[in-house]
C-alpha cells in the first residue's frame, strides 16, 4: 500500500484551527508508519480555499497519483473539501479507483470493515443527491412545458417566444396551415416543398429553400399537438 497524503491550509483556515502544513504532514506520516505503508507521497495546496476541488493543483495531483490499493490520507475532511457535494464526488472517484480514504480527525479509515461501510454510505448519498437533482430538473421542465414555457432548443416554425412562453407567429401559422392542407390532400413532402418555394414562403432564418425533413417535422409536431 502507498499512502498519498494531501494537506492544505488557506490563510483563514490556518488562523482558525492552527493546524499547519507541517503538523498535518506529521500526522499523515505517523499513520503511514503505523499501518505499514510501503511509500508516502505528500501533495499540498497552500493558501487555497477548500470551497472548490477543481482549482487545487495539489489535490488534482494526489487524485491522479492514487491507485488501486493505495490510501488517500488527510488530516480532516475539511482539508479535503468544504463542500459536501465535492466530498461525496471525491469519495466516488476514490471508490472507482479501488483506493481507500483515511481522515484522521473523523477517524474514517476505509482500510477497515467499518470504514468501508462509511465509504459505501458516502457513495449512496452521492447517488441519492444526483437522483434528487435529476428529479427536480425533470419536474421543473414538465411544469414549464405544461405552462407553455420554452424549455430549450430552437423555436419551432410557426411560433415565437414572448415572456419566456411560446406563442403563435401569425405569419408563419399561415404557412403551417398551408402545409397541413396540402398534406391532407395527399401531397408528398417534396411536393409540399415545391408549393412553399413557389409561394415564396420563408423559413425561420429567411431561407426560401424547403427540405422534406423540415416539412415532416412540422407535420409531426402539429399533429401531435392537435
VOMAR-356792 format. One record per residue (C-alpha): x, y, z. Coordinates in Angstrom, 2 decimals. Each point is the difference from the previous one (the first is absolute). Layout:
residues N
+---------+---------+---------+
!       x !       y !       z !
+---------+---------+---------+
!       X !       Y !       Z !
...
+---------+---------+---------+
This chain:
residues 226
+---------+---------+---------+
!       x !       y !       z !
+---------+---------+---------+
!    0.00 !    0.00 !    0.00 !
!    1.14 !    3.51 !   -0.85 !
!   -1.17 !    2.88 !    2.19 !
!   -0.89 !    3.12 !   -2.01 !
!   -0.11 !    2.88 !    2.44 !
!   -1.96 !    3.14 !   -0.84 !
!    0.45 !    3.06 !    2.22 !
!   -1.42 !    3.49 !   -0.38 !
!   -0.27 !    3.34 !    1.73 !
!   -1.67 !    3.18 !   -1.06 !
!    1.06 !    3.22 !    1.72 !
!   -3.26 !    0.15 !    1.93 !
!    0.01 !   -3.73 !    0.75 !
!    3.47 !    0.18 !    1.52 !
!   -1.12 !    2.80 !    2.31 !
!   -3.13 !   -1.87 !    1.05 !
!    1.32 !   -3.44 !    0.89 !
!    3.76 !    0.55 !    0.17 !
!    0.75 !   -3.33 !   -1.70 !
!    2.99 !    0.84 !   -2.17 !
!    1.14 !   -1.91 !   -3.07 !
!    2.88 !   -1.47 !    1.98 !
!   -2.36 !   -1.19 !    2.75 !
!   -2.33 !   -1.61 !   -2.53 !
!    2.90 !   -1.70 !   -1.79 !
!    1.31 !   -1.38 !    3.30 !
!   -3.44 !   -1.53 !    0.73 !
!   -0.17 !   -1.56 !   -3.47 !
!    3.49 !   -1.51 !    0.28 !
!   -0.77 !   -1.34 !    3.48 !
!   -3.06 !   -1.82 !   -1.36 !
!    2.05 !   -1.37 !   -2.91 !
!    2.70 !   -1.33 !    2.34 !
!   -2.56 !   -1.54 !    2.32 !
!   -1.81 !   -1.74 !   -2.86 !
!    3.08 !   -1.24 !   -1.85 !
!   -0.29 !    2.09 !   -3.16 !
!    2.69 !   -0.84 !   -2.58 !
!    0.37 !    3.61 !   -1.06 !
!   -1.29 !    3.45 !    0.96 !
!   -0.59 !    2.77 !   -2.54 !
!   -1.18 !    3.41 !    1.21 !
!   -1.90 !    2.52 !   -2.09 !
!   -0.84 !    3.45 !    1.31 !
!   -2.04 !    3.10 !   -0.80 !
!    1.03 !    3.16 !    1.78 !
!   -2.24 !    3.02 !    0.35 !
!   -2.86 !   -1.54 !   -2.02 !
!   -3.60 !   -0.19 !    1.22 !
!   -1.69 !   -3.38 !    0.29 !
!   -3.26 !    1.22 !   -1.52 !
!    0.88 !   -1.56 !   -3.37 !
!    2.02 !   -3.05 !   -0.98 !
!    0.71 !    0.80 !   -3.64 !
!    2.28 !    3.01 !    0.70 !
!    2.44 !   -1.83 !    2.29 !
!    3.00 !   -1.42 !   -1.88 !
!    1.23 !   -1.91 !    3.06 !
!   -3.30 !   -1.84 !    0.40 !
!   -0.25 !   -0.77 !   -3.70 !
!    3.54 !   -1.42 !    0.03 !
!   -0.84 !   -2.12 !    3.04 !
!   -3.09 !   -1.41 !   -1.72 !
!    2.02 !   -0.71 !   -3.16 !
!    2.68 !   -1.82 !    2.02 !
!   -2.18 !   -2.15 !    2.24 !
!   -0.56 !   -3.48 !   -1.41 !
!   -1.56 !   -3.34 !    0.83 !
!    0.72 !   -1.03 !    3.59 !
!    1.45 !    3.42 !    0.93 !
!   -1.39 !    2.29 !    2.68 !
!   -0.66 !    3.73 !   -0.24 !
!    0.83 !    1.25 !    3.51 !
!   -1.22 !    3.38 !    1.23 !
!    0.06 !    1.71 !    3.38 !
!   -3.74 !    0.75 !   -0.16 !
!   -2.83 !    0.11 !   -2.50 !
!    0.13 !    3.80 !    0.19 !
!    3.49 !   -0.16 !   -1.55 !
!   -1.42 !   -2.06 !   -2.88 !
!   -3.02 !    2.20 !   -0.65 !
!   -2.32 !    2.54 !    1.58 !
!   -2.83 !   -1.17 !   -2.25 !
!   -2.06 !   -3.10 !    0.76 !
!   -0.65 !   -0.44 !   -3.71 !
!    3.73 !    0.09 !   -0.79 !
!    0.82 !   -2.37 !    2.85 !
!   -2.51 !   -2.55 !   -1.30 !
!    1.28 !    0.41 !   -3.54 !
!    3.62 !   -0.49 !    1.10 !
!   -0.93 !   -3.10 !    1.99 !
!   -1.64 !   -1.45 !   -3.12 !
!    3.20 !    0.62 !   -2.00 !
!    2.00 !   -1.93 !    2.58 !
!   -2.51 !   -2.83 !    0.03 !
!    0.24 !   -0.37 !   -3.78 !
!    3.80 !   -0.17 !    0.34 !
!   -0.43 !   -2.71 !    2.68 !
!    1.97 !    2.22 !    2.38 !
!   -0.59 !    0.79 !    3.66 !
!   -0.72 !    3.23 !    1.82 !
!    1.42 !    0.76 !    3.43 !
!   -1.09 !    3.11 !    1.91 !
!    1.92 !    0.13 !    3.28 !
!   -2.18 !    2.51 !    1.89 !
!   -3.32 !   -1.70 !   -0.79 !
!    1.59 !   -3.47 !    0.39 !
!   -1.24 !   -1.07 !   -3.44 !
!    2.21 !   -2.82 !   -1.24 !
!   -1.31 !   -2.06 !   -2.89 !
!    2.85 !   -2.50 !    0.35 !
!   -2.17 !   -1.44 !    2.80 !
!   -3.42 !   -1.67 !   -0.29 !
!   -1.82 !    2.78 !    1.88 !
!    1.79 !    2.61 !   -2.08 !
!   -1.09 !   -1.70 !   -3.21 !
!   -3.59 !    0.23 !    1.23 !
!    0.39 !    3.77 !    0.42 !
!    1.57 !    0.22 !   -3.45 !
!   -2.90 !   -1.87 !   -1.58 !
!   -2.46 !    2.20 !    1.87 !
!    1.69 !    3.07 !   -1.50 !
!   -0.38 !   -1.53 !   -3.47 !
!   -3.71 !   -0.73 !    0.63 !
!   -0.54 !    3.58 !    1.17 !
!    1.73 !    1.26 !   -3.13 !
!   -2.25 !   -2.09 !   -2.22 !
!   -3.05 !    1.15 !    1.98 !
!    1.00 !    3.64 !   -0.51 !
!    0.40 !   -0.52 !   -3.76 !
!   -3.43 !   -1.67 !   -0.20 !
!   -1.58 !    2.90 !    1.89 !
!    1.57 !    2.52 !   -2.38 !
!   -1.25 !   -2.05 !   -2.98 !
!   -3.52 !   -0.16 !    1.46 !
!   -0.07 !    3.75 !    0.70 !
!    1.17 !    0.76 !   -3.54 !
!   -2.57 !   -2.33 !   -1.56 !
!   -2.88 !    1.39 !    2.07 !
!    1.06 !    3.60 !   -0.75 !
!    0.09 !   -0.68 !   -3.76 !
!   -3.38 !   -1.75 !    0.14 !
!   -1.48 !    2.96 !    1.88 !
!    1.41 !    2.47 !   -2.54 !
!   -1.32 !   -2.07 !   -2.90 !
!   -3.46 !   -0.27 !    1.59 !
!   -0.08 !    3.78 !    0.28 !
!    1.10 !    0.50 !   -3.60 !
!    3.46 !    1.24 !    0.94 !
!    2.99 !   -0.57 !   -2.25 !
!    2.30 !   -2.67 !    1.48 !
!    2.99 !    0.29 !   -2.33 !
!    0.94 !   -0.71 !   -3.58 !
!   -1.03 !    1.97 !   -3.07 !
!   -3.34 !    1.74 !   -0.34 !
!   -2.20 !   -2.19 !   -2.25 !
!   -1.32 !    1.37 !   -3.29 !
!   -3.40 !    1.59 !    0.51 !
!    0.82 !    1.31 !    3.46 !
!    1.90 !    2.77 !    1.80 !
!    1.12 !    0.55 !    3.58 !
!   -1.68 !    2.69 !    2.04 !
!    0.76 !    0.45 !    3.71 !
!    1.60 !   -3.44 !    0.09 !
!   -3.05 !   -1.73 !   -1.50 !
!   -0.73 !   -1.32 !   -3.47 !
!   -2.72 !    1.85 !   -1.86 !
!   -1.24 !   -0.29 !   -3.57 !
!    1.74 !    1.96 !   -2.74 !
!   -2.91 !    1.19 !   -2.16 !
!    1.97 !    0.23 !   -3.25 !
!    1.67 !   -3.39 !    0.40 !
!   -3.28 !   -1.61 !    1.04 !
!   -1.34 !    0.76 !   -3.49 !
!    2.78 !   -2.17 !   -1.41 !
!   -0.71 !   -2.70 !    2.59 !
!   -3.68 !   -0.02 !   -1.03 !
!    1.05 !   -0.32 !   -3.65 !
!    2.31 !   -2.94 !    0.84 !
!   -2.80 !   -1.77 !    1.90 !
!   -2.50 !    0.63 !   -2.80 !
!    2.34 !   -1.31 !   -2.70 !
!    0.80 !   -3.07 !    2.10 !
!   -3.72 !   -0.76 !    0.47 !
!   -0.41 !    0.18 !   -3.77 !
!    2.64 !   -2.71 !   -0.39 !
!    2.87 !    2.18 !   -1.14 !
!    3.44 !   -1.54 !    0.53 !
!    2.63 !    1.64 !    2.18 !
!    2.01 !    1.03 !   -3.07 !
!   -3.16 !    1.30 !   -1.61 !
!   -0.77 !    2.13 !    3.06 !
!    3.55 !    1.37 !   -0.14 !
!   -0.50 !    1.05 !   -3.63 !
!   -3.31 !    1.69 !    0.85 !
!    1.59 !    1.96 !    2.87 !
!    2.92 !    1.08 !   -2.17 !
!   -2.32 !    1.05 !   -2.82 !
!   -2.03 !    2.09 !    2.46 !
!    3.18 !    1.68 !    1.27 !
!   -0.50 !   -1.21 !    3.58 !
!    3.13 !    0.65 !    2.11 !
!    1.27 !   -2.31 !    2.72 !
!    0.96 !    1.11 !    3.51 !
!    3.32 !    1.56 !   -0.99 !
!   -1.19 !    1.38 !   -3.33 !
!    0.97 !   -2.85 !   -2.30 !
!   -2.41 !   -0.62 !   -2.89 !
!    1.21 !   -3.59 !   -0.49 !
!   -2.10 !   -2.70 !    1.67 !
!    1.01 !   -3.60 !    0.74 !
!   -2.29 !   -3.03 !    0.46 !
!    1.31 !   -0.68 !    3.53 !
!   -0.82 !    3.56 !    1.08 !
!   -3.56 !   -0.41 !   -1.26 !
!   -0.27 !   -3.44 !    1.65 !
!    1.09 !    1.47 !    3.36 !
!   -2.64 !    2.75 !   -0.23 !
!   -2.71 !   -2.54 !   -0.87 !
!    0.99 !   -2.32 !    2.83 !
!    0.05 !    2.83 !    2.55 !
!   -3.34 !    1.44 !   -1.08 !
!   -1.76 !   -3.36 !   -0.16 !
!    1.32 !   -0.89 !    3.47 !
!   -1.26 !    3.32 !    1.39 !
!   -3.44 !   -0.41 !   -1.62 !
+---------+---------+---------+
